[in-house]
Amino acid sequence: MTARTLIGDLGGTNLRLALTDGTALEAEARFLTAEHDGLEAALDAYLNGLPPTHRPAGAILAVAGPVSGDLFTLTNCPWSFSRQAVAGRYGWSRFDLLNDFSAVASGLPYLDGPDLELVKDGTAMPDGPKLVLGPGTGLGVGIAVPSEDRWTVLDGEGGHVSLPVCDAEEADLMRRLKHGTVPVSAEEVLSGSGLAALFNAIAERDRGAERDGVAERAEAGADVMARLTDDACPVAREVLDRFSVFLGAVAANAALTVGARGGVYLTGGVLGHAGDAFRQDLFRDRFIANARMADYLAAIPVYRIRHPEPGLFGLRMLARGVSLTQ
């Protein structure tokens, strides 16, 4: 009997679980974090539905937040747990935790064909680092670096860097978004809640300018997405335009920082819901808008990940034992 490993991708909104022997996924399921008291409650619901022959001997879990020590608390969800306690509860000999975007980065070298959509032309260097950014509940960032005959993941919290601005209009929006003396982070705009915050900042600006037809406040990113189809709501359209520009700026800065000549990859729930409203042209223009490094950035290809579960895909590569070391 082939041993199975439980793999899971735990974000602020969803927990996605599956079993794998390294070659395929079985028993895929999704749980909303808001509907369960914690990780163990969701795991109980999942594992109790499996036949005894499918009980996993270990697990690999990708989590939305920095991983250190035994205790873990999610960044954008009230769940917390002890790695040792969870492993003991289920009798697992192996229970590995890694950052959720380290999991996505684990799969980058193995994505191809229909799993990728080209956003910007370029030539990927085989020995160049690969960078992934994913606006969702938060803004995830992951890096895969080639090392001899394998790849290594670099953990980080790149979503919390300060959001760069380049003109007076962007500076005005940042002033409206700013809390005290703390700079606006990239995640505060490039996320679901960030879309709502940006919408409200633009609406506040337009009300101050006494423009007609300014929409009411948005309470969540879903409100902005719903208003994209409303021709009477130019604010929602501007939100997605500025989102595309800011994502280009953050991606370019990150690409320069890590030397991402192996390619930049985009994923995340916001892009999934945005669909064609994501302005690839505006993203490209801002990505290469660097007076000294425009040629360097122009050579880097950018892809939009179309794989439906890139986190689970990366975890499957880890379970298979062909991907990254940490």
Phi, psi and omega in degrees: 000131180285130180291140179250145175245136173279128175240146183212147178239107186253109176252188181291336184249320187234150166242117178254130183233152175198162171256148177212147168258011180099342182250338182207166177253143176229157171051047178292140180207156179231137178234138174277127182298328182293342183263004181225149185286340181177182183300314185294327177296318178291319178296321177302314181298321181287308186293327180292341179269000181267148172292152182305329181290347183254008181294127183284152178270346180197178184212151171233122184238126173267133187231148183274087178157170179290137183255123179199125177076197186275322184270138179227137175232129180293150181287317186241033181201144184282006179288143170213155182197164175259126180300316182296319181293319180294315179299319179293322181300321186256004177069033183274132174280340179225127173217097183262140174244142171211160178300144185298326180274348165291325176295315178299316180299329179300331182265351186304316182295347187247002176275137176198182176056229184292349179284351183230139173242128181286124177261320179217132179297157176170180179236111181288133176273127182304329181258019180265145175301150177247138184238135175235138175233139182218100174285121178214235173299323170232199175242108180270146177223133178221152184224132174242126184241128178291140181216104184056245185258017179211187182240153178234136177269138173253119178281148176190178179232055184296344178291346184258013173292161178289141182285125180281143176234155184226359178210177186294324180295316178294322178297323178294319178295320178296324177298321180287333180271341189290145177247105180063229183262002183278127179297154177285127179276161178302319182297332182290349176242319185267066180195173178299310178294331178295324176300317179295317179298318179293320177302313183292327177293318179292319178297320177298317178300316183289325176295322178295330178273004178057043175273150181279155171073024180285131185287164174289175181296152172258134180265340181206166179301328179298328178296320180293315180299320180296329183274354179297330180274358180266108182298341181273007182238078178294341180297316180298321179295319179294324178303312182291327176296313182289325174303314181297320179294311182296323178296321176299320180293314181294319179297319179295315179298318179293320180297319177293321183296317185260357182065051189283060181283353174277354177123153174248136184236138181243137178208193176110155184296327180296315178295323178299317180284330182290326181057230182286353177288342173291120186273094181297327179295318179291322175301311182299316182300317182284329181300322184258010183279067179225117189302321184266332188243022182299318181294320178300312182289325180297333181280348184272122176285148177237133182237151170256121182286125179255356176299133186292335182223072183296331178293313178295325177299314178297321178294324177297321176297321178294316179296329179286338176084019181250358190257239198264155169251150179229000000 
